[in-house]
């Protein structure tokens, strides 16, 4: 007489139930709608680009990612769209299991502002960064013979200013001359400092610091029209 093995039936039934629940859960997960993206800015607190700006970049199929099914969202494309923005240094986009889309943004950091026919920032890697409607950085103005595709010289000097506590406090304007030499002006003084080429720049900067401290102590800063650092072994001053 044939004997029914109920254990096998239970196992098969259990497998079918688990399979059904998995398929149901998987289908439900695919159809889950993405909500408003969670945007987090890392690093600097000043927002040159806002949450609203970032949300406008998170678009797929010509529509915002919010209210679209999780299954169709292409994270790589969204990340590429953010990284192509000239104000964004780095972006990462990811999605949680429950369908929450998150974007972590690192903004570019400006160290100088070009103030010629067209205005824009130079970032801390020597690249172009547009001005922002949301926030204006307090950085030295750059004037003179400046070309967007040839920023290396003025960037090197602007970087030296940014990395030096004394210069960052006092330098308000940087000028690149036609011969690619550099001049600058400082806060609360009307004389021009001529750096010349960037050869021996660290030594020239140290010479200027020594001159400034001595002239400030002697109260003679206002006596000069030009301070020449062209020669790395001495500071030559021209009186008004």
Secondary structure, DSSP 8 states (H G I E B T S, - for coil): -----HHHHHHHHHHHHHHHHHHHHHHHHHT-B--S-EEEEES-SS-SS-HHHHHHH-EETTEESTTSBGGG--HHHHHHHHHTSTTEEEEEEEE-TTS-EEEEEEE--EEEEEESSSEEEEETTS-EE---SS-----EEEEES-BTTB-HHHHHHHHHHHT-HHHHHHEEEEEE-TTS-EEEEETT---EEEEESSTTHHHHHHHHHHHHHHHHHTT-GGGEEEEE--STT--EEEE-
